């Protein structure tokens, strides 16, 4: 019993240490968001002398024309929401068909999805930009510097992992449930949306949260597809606009980072129960 207690104490100390290590950057952003630029430069590790400076920084940030915070926030919400819905629904559909269709082509298609998880993003950066231009030449529809272009890119890059996790989860669902629904008169679409999709809720919510944090915070893909200073900007791109070549407004940069991170932090705090449930149920199945 004594050995067990010592082990529990050591685990708690380790957990507290990891909490401090991972929370420290957010703490630094928080305290420096309530300072002006001069105070940050003097001592970035000290507590702010006046916490009300945070509201002054927010007011200054929202008034900047080169940021257009509300428009960037709205763009990020639209891109994240539509991308998550499309990734979740389409990936679940694809995984369900691949599991229930027993042909040699289903295995090949599944392996193609898996290859998307192992190919580094840096390898496809240049081909992606060329592909967007080629699609415009063929269809006449612009895909670069547009909302639908970045959404399609996120669907493509988010599908492999989602299909992989859905595939493993669906394999554990007895096919008898679907056959009984079909006997009762359900169509294929009704079987998926009324039977399969509700069963997938734990892993579905987990993927929504994980993909949502990735898409909301992503910088590299938006700068490739949307470009810096274009008509369509996301929050990470707007934050980067504050860092000039010769002048960096640290008070506004850190305030904007805090404002951009808050929605993700709040989402994670409310959804962490679903994330853990989805991962553990997927592991048990």
C-alpha positions in Angstrom: 0.0 0.0 0.0 2.8 2.4 0.9 4.4 1.8 -2.6 1.1 2.5 -4.3 0.7 5.8 -2.4 4.3 6.9 -3.3 3.5 6.0 -7.0 0.3 8.1 -6.9 2.2 11.0 -5.3 4.9 10.9 -8.0 2.3 10.8 -10.7 0.5 13.8 -9.2 3.8 15.7 -9.0 4.6 14.8 -12.6 1.1 16.0 -13.7 1.5 19.3 -11.8 4.9 19.8 -13.3 3.6 19.2 -16.8 0.7 21.5 -16.1 3.1 24.3 -15.2 5.3 23.7 -18.2 2.4 23.7 -20.7 0.4 26.6 -19.1 3.5 28.8 -18.7 3.4 30.2 -22.3 -0.3 31.1 -22.0 0.4 32.8 -18.6 3.2 34.9 -20.3 0.8 35.9 -23.0 -1.9 36.8 -20.5 0.3 39.0 -18.3 1.9 40.8 -21.2 -1.4 41.5 -22.8 -2.1 43.8 -19.9 1.1 45.9 -20.6 2.1 48.6 -23.0 5.1 48.0 -25.4 7.6 49.8 -23.1 6.7 47.8 -20.1 7.0 44.5 -22.0 10.4 45.4 -23.2 11.5 46.4 -19.7 10.5 43.2 -18.0 8.3 40.6 -19.9 8.2 38.3 -16.9 6.8 40.7 -14.4 3.2 41.2 -13.5 1.5 44.1 -15.1 1.3 47.4 -13.1 -2.3 48.1 -14.4 -4.6 45.3 -15.6 -6.9 47.8 -17.2 -4.2 48.3 -19.9 -5.6 45.0 -21.3 -8.8 46.8 -22.3 -6.9 49.7 -23.8 -4.9 47.2 -25.9 -8.1 45.5 -27.0 -9.6 48.9 -27.9 -6.5 49.8 -29.9 -6.5 46.4 -31.6 -10.1 46.6 -32.7 -9.6 50.1 -34.2 -6.7 49.1 -36.4 -7.6 49.1 -40.1 -4.7 46.7 -41.1 -6.1 44.1 -38.8 -9.9 44.2 -39.3 -10.3 41.9 -36.3 -14.1 41.3 -36.6 -13.9 40.4 -40.3 -10.9 38.0 -39.7 -12.8 36.5 -36.8 -15.9 36.0 -38.9 -13.8 34.4 -41.7 -12.1 32.0 -39.2 -15.6 31.0 -37.8 -17.0 30.4 -41.3 -13.9 28.4 -42.5 -13.7 26.3 -39.3 -17.4 25.6 -39.1 -17.9 24.5 -42.7 -14.6 22.6 -42.9 -15.5 20.6 -39.7 -19.0 19.7 -40.9 -17.7 18.6 -44.3 -14.8 16.7 -42.9 -17.0 14.9 -40.3 -19.9 14.0 -42.6 -17.8 13.0 -45.7 -15.2 11.1 -43.7 -17.8 9.1 -41.8 -19.6 8.3 -45.1 -16.3 7.3 -46.8 -15.3 5.1 -43.8 -18.7 3.4 -43.6 -18.7 2.5 -47.3 -15.1 1.3 -47.2 -15.9 -1.0 -44.2 -19.1 -2.4 -45.6 -17.9 -2.8 -49.2 -15.6 -5.9 -49.3 -13.7 -5.5 -52.5 -10.1 -5.2 -53.4 -10.7 -1.6 -54.5 -11.9 -0.6 -51.0 -8.6 -1.7 -49.5 -6.7 0.3 -52.1 -8.8 3.4 -51.5 -8.3 3.0 -47.8 -4.5 2.8 -48.3 -4.6 6.0 -50.4 -6.3 7.7 -47.5 -3.7 6.4 -45.1 -0.9 7.7 -47.4 -2.3 11.2 -46.8 -1.3 10.8 -43.1 2.4 10.0 -43.8 3.2 12.4 -46.6 4.7 15.6 -45.1 2.7 18.8 -45.8 5.9 20.5 -46.9 6.1 18.1 -49.9 2.7 19.1 -51.3 3.0 22.9 -50.6 4.1 23.9 -54.1 1.9 21.3 -56.0 -1.1 22.6 -54.0 -0.6 26.2 -55.2 -0.2 24.9 -58.8 -3.2 22.7 -58.5 -5.4 25.7 -57.3 -4.2 27.7 -60.4 -4.8 24.7 -62.7 -8.4 24.3 -61.3 -9.1 27.9 -62.0 -7.8 27.5 -65.6 -10.0 24.5 -66.2 -13.2 25.6 -64.4 -12.9 29.4 -64.5 -13.6 29.5 -60.8 -10.9 31.1 -58.6 -9.8 28.9 -55.7 -6.9 31.0 -54.5 -7.6 33.9 -52.1 -11.2 32.6 -51.6 -13.1 31.0 -48.7 -14.2 28.0 -50.7 -10.6 27.4 -51.8 -9.2 27.2 -48.3 -12.2 25.1 -47.1 -11.6 22.5 -49.9 -8.0 22.4 -48.9 -8.9 21.7 -45.3 -11.3 19.0 -46.3 -8.6 17.3 -48.3 -6.0 17.5 -45.5 -8.3 16.6 -42.7 -10.0 13.6 -44.3 -7.2 11.0 -44.0 -7.0 11.0 -40.2 -10.7 11.2 -39.8 -11.4 8.3 -42.3 -8.8 6.2 -40.4 -10.4 6.7 -37.0 -13.9 6.4 -38.3 -12.9 3.2 -40.2 -11.6 1.5 -37.0 -14.7 2.6 -35.0 -17.3 1.4 -37.6 -15.6 -2.0 -37.9 -16.8 -2.7 -34.3 -20.5 -1.9 -35.1 -22.5 -5.1 -35.8 -23.8 -5.2 -39.3 -27.0 -6.9 -38.0 -28.2 -3.4 -36.9 -28.0 -2.1 -40.4 -29.6 -5.2 -41.9 -32.5 -4.9 -39.5 -33.0 -1.3 -40.4 -33.0 -2.1 -44.1 -35.6 -4.9 -43.5 -37.8 -2.3 -41.7 -37.7 -0.2 -44.9 -34.8 2.2 -44.3 -32.8 3.5 -47.3 -29.0 3.6 -47.3 -29.1 7.3 -46.4 -31.5 6.7 -43.6 -29.3 3.8 -42.2 -26.3 6.1 -42.2 -27.9 9.3 -40.7 -30.3 7.6 -38.3 -28.3 4.5 -37.2 -24.6 4.9 -37.9 -24.1 8.6 -37.3 -25.6 8.6 -33.8 -23.4 5.6 -32.8 -20.3 7.6 -34.0 -21.1 10.5 -31.7 -18.1 10.0 -29.3 -15.4 9.7 -32.0 -17.3 12.4 -34.1 -17.1 15.0 -31.3 -13.4 14.1 -30.6 -12.5 14.7 -34.3 -14.5 17.9 -34.4 -12.6 19.3 -31.4 -9.1 18.2 -32.6 -9.7 19.3 -36.2 -11.3 22.5 -34.9 -8.2 23.5 -32.9 -5.9 22.7 -35.9 -8.0 24.7 -38.4 -8.5 27.7 -36.1 -4.8 28.0 -35.2 -3.4 27.1 -38.6 -1.1 29.6 -40.3 0.8 27.8 -43.0 -2.1 26.6 -45.2 -4.0 30.0 -45.1 -0.8 31.9 -46.0 -0.4 29.6 -49.0 -4.0 29.7 -50.2 -5.1 33.1 -49.0 -1.8 35.0 -48.9 -0.7 37.8 -46.5 -2.7 41.0 -46.8 -5.3 39.6 -49.2 -9.1 40.2 -49.2 -9.8 37.1 -47.1 -7.8 36.8 -43.9 -8.0 34.5 -40.9 -7.1 35.4 -37.3 -3.5 33.9 -37.5 -2.8 35.9 -40.6 -4.2 39.1 -39.0 -2.0 38.6 -36.0 1.0 38.2 -38.3 0.2 41.6 -39.9 1.1 43.3 -36.6 4.7 42.0 -36.9 6.4 44.4 -39.3 9.9 44.2 -40.7 11.3 47.0 -38.5 8.6 47.4 -35.9 6.8 44.8 -33.8 4.0 46.0 -31.6 4.3 43.4 -28.9 1.4 44.7 -26.7 -1.0 44.4 -29.6 0.5 41.1 -30.9 0.1 39.4 -27.5 -3.4 40.8 -27.0 -4.4 39.5 -30.4 -2.9 36.1 -29.6 -4.9 36.0 -26.4 -8.1 36.9 -28.1 -7.5 34.4 -30.9 -6.7 31.6 -28.4 -9.6 32.2 -26.0 -12.3 30.5 -28.2 -10.1 27.4 -28.6 -9.3 27.2 -24.8 -13.0 27.6 -23.9 -14.0 25.0 -26.5 -11.4 22.5 -25.1 -12.5 23.1 -21.5 -16.1 22.3 -22.3 -15.4 19.5 -24.7 -12.6 17.7 -22.9 -15.0 15.1 -21.5 -16.2 14.2 -25.0 -12.6 14.0 -26.2 -11.6 11.6 -23.5 -14.8 9.5 -24.0 -14.2 9.3 -27.8 -10.6 8.2 -27.5 -11.2 5.7 -24.7 -14.3 4.2 -26.4 -12.4 3.9 -29.7 -9.5 2.2 -27.9 -11.8 -0.3 -26.1 -13.6 -1.1 -29.4 
